[in-house]
């Protein structure tokens, strides 16, 4: 059964509303955790009635899955876009990709990563395959150095994970990630 099932409504306005609800839900889940977040909390944060929320999403688990999958897809799309900017130096593209993939989760959305890691049984295939997709995107960007590309990608991913637990804010993450990228590419 697809818990993310939504009663279909057409038009850009309903799509915008659904995306707004998904963004609010992600913030609510990050703040309270999956188990403690209620549909009432999500409805209040999304500025929608509880029946309106259930009109869009039939269950909390479906809403959670849809919200996390949407966030991950947006992150991957932004990272891919950053890696494929023609004429931009590789180091800058890598830092921007890591910012899209992980940097935005430092600060107010810091608990999103834990939320995803703590609830793998509730998540769909997108969330399980996303780290592999990000890794492949890095390998594609590092094509100029194929003998070291795998090691470089793995090292930068490990640095990013470590930095998320050490830095106080996104700017500190970016500064230190930039240093790591420059060192690894040297």
Phi, psi and omega in degrees: 000135179271107181287344181276004183304137181234142173292128189284129169228148185256159172107157181294328180295318179291327176293316178298319180295316180298316179296321177297318178295318179297318178297315179296319180298318179300316177297320179294315178298321179295321182289316186257341190088159184299310187294322184274339179289130179254161176296330175296317178300314182295316179300316179297314180294327180274356182054054179220154177287157178299315176299324177296323178295316178291336174295322180279322184225129186282346182204160177295320180294322177294320177294317178299314180298313181296320181294315181289320178297320179297314181299317181294318178297319178296319179297314181295320179297316179294320179296317179297317178299317180296321182287340186252023178281113182296142175080354180272140179301144182304316182302317179294319179296320179295315179299316179296322179295316178294326176297317179293321185281319187230328186300325182290348179266013175259124184110228186302329181257023184301329184278356180297316181300316178297320179302315179293315182294327183278350185227049184296331181290341181268351188261153181274183184297333180300315184290330179282329183269346186300315179300323177294320179295318178297317178301315179296323178296320177296316179300319178297322180288333182265021185300336180291343180229066187297333181288333180249357189301318181296314180296320179296313180300312181297320180295315180294323176296316179296319178298315180301315179298315179296317181297323181301334181265355184248330188271156181271332183210172184296322181296319177296319176302312182296318179299313183286327177292322177299317177298315180298316180299313180298319180294316183290326181278346182296000000 
